[in-house]
Amino acid sequence: MKLLFTLIFMMSSLQFVSANTIDIGAVFPMTGNIATYGQESINGMKLALKKINKDKLKNKELKLIIEDNKGEPLDSANAVRKLISVDKVVAILGSVASSNTLAGAPIAQKSKTPMLTPASTNEAVTKQGDYISRTCFTDAFQGVVMAKFAYESLEKKKAAIIIDMSSDYSKGLAKVFKKKFKELGGSIINTEFSYQQKDTDFRSLLRKVKRKRPDVIFLPGYYTEVGLILNQARSMGMDLPFLGGDGWDSPKLQELAGEEGIKNNYISSHFSPDDTDPLVKKFVEDYKETYGQNPGAMAALGYDGLLVLADAISRAKGLDSKSIKLAINNTSNFKGVTGTITLNKNRDAQKSAVVLETTKTGNIFKQKVNP
């Protein structure tokens, strides 16, 4: 009986490769508070999938099995379990929002299923184990970029930080920004300013910030709350610049922030459709032709993420999880639309970032920052 149970468990743990397809899982927020991230990511992946399947991958078709995590860690964990135990995928892409990826990563690591996130920047993500990797830069790099931009380019010397306490992403970025800004010679207001995801009224919080008279505010959150904060801040006469990270990068931000709220702010991100690189220009053309609008950072990250995974599968000695993992981790000088991607020994991508200015008609490219 014990032998029978062992055999059943082993069979349930095997990844699935049919005669005709290679099955890949994708865990993204297709509904919920950060749904535009997931929708854009999947749009980018579908473009990449078309490109991959045009030439086939090891004489097979790549199949994407999409799971909606609703932007919630518990749903992320359940989605990863389902993809591994029911769908028998050979690898998983996902997710966006570091808290969601951190919920699923230990499950993927324990089952030895390669999991590659195209967009989760928290330092802890790849520390979950050698089956977990990412094709985006980390919070450490983003935080440094924005601290330098605030101090050197904007010449700001006194910063307040507003943190989303329900987000590992927000806390990680805040920590790095604070350290670097102080190293450069700036001062950080010590009062803790924080909120939780799904809060909608930030006026009391903003009054506390305003009383401290900062000349710049670092707001490393996600677009839903950020948009409301910007809108309410401008209505209270706070016309100083707000700075953020890639969590702001959504077409919904302009709508939520309003015409006044969106002005005079800057973010670090992974991609700009204004980049003149021929690879980027072709991607932007294809995306606009397919979806009727410019791609945002999440679309570009999703596109690159699936292409990197497909490239790894093409280089892998076999379609077993260990072979695919080793090929992913050995990714070097992969030319993507978000930059040239090389994974370091921690399985984090070494690549450039861009600084964008937010405007009512979209984000404007300001400068590119190399690692």
N, C-alpha and C positions, 0 to 999 in steps of 0.2 A: 504493500500500500504506500509506504514512504517513497519507494522508487517511482511509483506511478505519479505521485504528487510532484516529485522532483522533475520528471519528464514533462509534465504539463506546464510547470513554471518555466522551464527552459524553452519550451515551444512558444509560450506566450511572450517571451522576451526577445525572440528572434526578429530582426528587422526584415521587412518584406521587399523583395525585388521580384516582380513578375517577369514573365517572358518578354513583355512589351514596355513596361514602365519602371521608372525609378521614383518611388514615392517620398516626397519631402513635406514636412509639416510647416505650417506658418501660424504663429500665435500673435494676433494683433487686435487692437480695439476697433471693431467695426461699428459698434454702438457705444453709447455712454458719453462721459464727460470729455474724453479726448479722442472722439471718433475720427476727426479729420486726419489725425496722425496715422491711424490704421488704414483708412481708406486711401490716403495718398501713398502709403507704403505699398499696399497691394496693387495699386495702379502701376507703380514703378516696376513691381515684380512681374506683373502680367506682360509689360513691354519686354522685359528681359526674357521671360519664358518663351515668348514668340520668337525671339532671336535665337535662343538656345535650341528650341525644338525644330527650327528650320534646318539645322545641320545635324540634329540628333546628338545624343550623349551616350557614348559607348553603344551605339546602334539601338538605343532605347529612347523613349519619350519621357521627359521629366514631367511628373504630375505633382501639382501643388494642392495640398489638402489644408484648407483655411479654417481656423478655429477663432471665434470671437471671444476675447477675454473680458470684454466690456470695460476695459481699463482698470480691472480689479485684480489684486494679487491672488486671492483665492480662486477666482475663475482662471487665472493664468496657470496655477498649479494643476488644476483639474484638466485643463486643455492639454498640457504637456503629458500628463498621465494617459489621457485618452489616445493621443497620437502615438505614444510608445506602445501601449498595451493592446489597443484595438486596431489602429491603422498600420502598425508595424513599420513606421517610417524609418528611413535610413539616417535622416538628420532633421533638425528643426531650425527654422529661422524665427527669431523673435526674442524679446518683443521691443516695443517702445515703452518708455517710462521704466526707469531702473528698478523700482519696487516690484513691477510685474515680472521683469526678467529674473530678479533675485528670488522670486517665489518659485519659479520653474526650474532654475538652473541646478539646484541640488538634486532634483528628481532626475534630470537628464544625466548628470554626472554619475549618480548611483547606478543608473541603468546602462551607462557607457554609450549614450546616444549623443553624437556631436550636436551642439547647440550654438549657433552663431547669431549674435544680435547685431543688426545694422545700425542701431540708434541709441542703445543704453550706455550712458557715459559714466555712471558711478564706478569708482575705483574697485569696489568690492565684487563686481559682477564676475570678472575673470578669475578672481581668487577662489571661486567655488570649485575649481578643478581643471584638469588638462583637457576635458571634453568641451569646455566653454571658451568661446572666443568672440571677438568683435571686430567690425570693419569701420568703426567710427573712432574718433579721438576720445579722450577721457575728460572728466571734470577738471582734473589737474591742469590740463592744457587750456581748456576753456576759461577757467578762473584766472589763470595767468594772463591770457590774452586780454580779457576785459579789465583787469586791474591796470595793466600797462596802458591800455587805451584811455581809461579814465584819467590816469595821472599824467601821462605824457602827451597824448593827442588832445584831450579836452582840457588839460591843465587844472583838474579838480583836485582838491586837497582834503576835503572832509566828506566822508561817505557814511550813509546809513545803509543797513542791509535789512531787507524784509524777506523772511524765510517762510516757505510752506512746510510746516512741521510734520505733515503727513507724507512727505516726499523725500526719499533717500537722495534723489537727484538734486533737489533744492539744497538740502543740508550739505551735500558734498561740494557743490559749487560755491556756496557761501563760505565754507571753511577755507578753500583755496584762495578765493578773492581777498578775504580778510588778511590772510598771511602775506600775500604778495603786495597788496596795496600799502600795508604798514612797512614792509621792507623797502619800498620805493620812497618812503618818506611821508605818506599820507596818514591821516588819522581816521579811525573808525569809531563812530558813536557806540558806546558800550551797551546802551539799552537794547534789550532783545525785542525786536518787532516781528511778530509772527502771526500766521493764520493757518487755517485748515482747508483742504480741498472741499469744494462745494459751499464754502462761505460765499455770501453775496453782498453784504454790506461792510465796507472797509473804512467808513468815514471816521469812526472812533480811532482806529489804528492810525490812519493818516494824520489826524490831528496831533497825535503823540509824536509822530515823525516830524511834522512841520515845526513843532515847538523847539526841536533840537537844531534847526537851521542847517541841515546838510547842504552841500552844493552839488551833490550827485547821489542817486539812490540805486543800489544794486538789488534787483528783483528777480532772482533765479527761480521762476515758477513756470507753470503751464498756461497756455493762452487763455483758457476760460476765465480763471481768476485774474490773471494779469490784465486782460482787456477791461474788466470791471474796475480794477484798481486804477489804471491809467485814466479811465473816464471820470471816476470820482475824484481823483487827485486834481485834474485840470479844473473841474467844477468848483474846487476849493481854492483855486488860485495858485496851485503848486506847478509852476512852469519850468522847474529845473529838469535836467535830463534823467530819465530812468534807463538803466542798463540791464540786459538780460542775456540768457543763453539760447540754445537752439529750441528750448521748450516754448519760446514765443513764436516760432516759425510756423505759422498756420494762416491760411487765407481768412479765417474767422476773426483774427486779431483786429484787423481794421474795423470790422463791423462792430465788435464789442467795445473797442476803445473810443470810437467816434472820431470825427475829423480833428478835434482839438487834442484828444487824448493820445492819438497816434504820433503826433509831431514831436521832433526833438528827442528821439530815443534811439538807442543803438543796441544791437545784439551780436553775439558771436554765432556763427552757424557753419554748416558743412559745405554749402553750395550756393552759388548765385547763377541764375539763368542769364545774367549779363556777361558771364565769363566768355572770353573770345576763343577759348580752346575749341578746335574743330570737333572733338569728341563730345563736348558739352553742347555745342551748337546743334549737332545732329540729334542728340537726345532731346533737346528742347523742341526742335521741329517735330519729331515723332510724337512727343507727348502732347503738344498743342493740337496736332492733327487728330490724335485719338481722343483726347479728353476736352478739347476746346479751351484750355487755359494753360498758363505757364506752370511748370512743375515747381513745387516747393522742395525744401531740404529733405523731407521724409520720402517723397517720391524718388529723389535721386539716391538716397541711402538704401531704399528698398531695391532699387534697380541694381546698384553695385553689390549689395549683399547677396542677391541670388546669383549674379554673375560670378562672384568670387567662389561661392559654394559649388557652382557648376564646374568652374575651372579646377577646383580641388578634386571633385569627383572624376574629372577627366584624367587627372594626374595620378589618382590613387591606384595602388597595385590591385585592389579588388573593391567590391562594393560592401565589404564588412565595415563595421563601425570604427574599428581601430585604424584601418587603412585610410578611411575618409578623414578621421580626426588628424592623423599625421600629415595628410596632404593639406588640410586647412591651415594647420599650425605652421606649415612651411611656406605659406603664401609670401611672395616677395615681388616687389615692383609691378604689381598688378595695376594697369592703367584704367582707372575708373573715372566717372564724371564728377565724383567728389574728391578727386586727387589720386596720386599714386600710392597704392596701399601695400605696406609691408607690415607683417605681424612680428612684434618683438618677442622676447623670451617669455613675457607674461601674457602673450596672445592678444595684445592690444595693438591697434593700428597706429603706425607712425605716419602722420599726414598733416597737411596744412589746414588752417581755418580761415574763414572770411569774416570781416566785420561789416555789418549792414546797417544802414539807417532806415528806420521805419517811417513810411509816409502814407498818406491816405490812398495812394494808388499802388502801393506795394513797397517792397524793400529795395533800397538802392545800395549797390556795391560801393564800399568805401575803401577797403584795403584787404590784402591777403597776408596772413601771418604764417610763416613756416615754423615747424617744431625746432 
